[in-house]
């Protein structure tokens, strides 16, 4: 499972060893200012858009970049998990970042708080 933290003016998604190896990266950073929406998705498969790109795509585990005509999505999700979904503005490194975390509702609240406050100095954690 991944972890989501707000550090300075960025949301940092840190992946576990297994997901990191599959996705070929251990973390993804996006500016809080690039966030358009944050939500919890109960159906993990609904966050998958486009075609599989780099990463690992096996039954029940999807980690990596998915290619879409409008840009790329980054996903690190497991079957039967609830997913934190970050929708990003144009110009951000990805269009969407979706990650399975232990407590997605808590992570959602913390990211929303950072969005609302615009606080570049806050530090929060969602697991």
CORQUIDA-V900505 format. One line per field, one symbol per residue. psi: psi as a letter, one per 30 degrees, with the letter a starting at -180 (. if undefined). Layout:
BEGIN
psi=???
END
This chain:
BEGIN
psi=klkkkjjbgkkkjklleeeeeefhlflkkkkeffkekklkkfjefffjlakkbkakjlkfkjkakkklegakkkkilkkglkkkkjkllkflflekkkkkleieeeeeeeeeeeeefgjfglklkk.
END
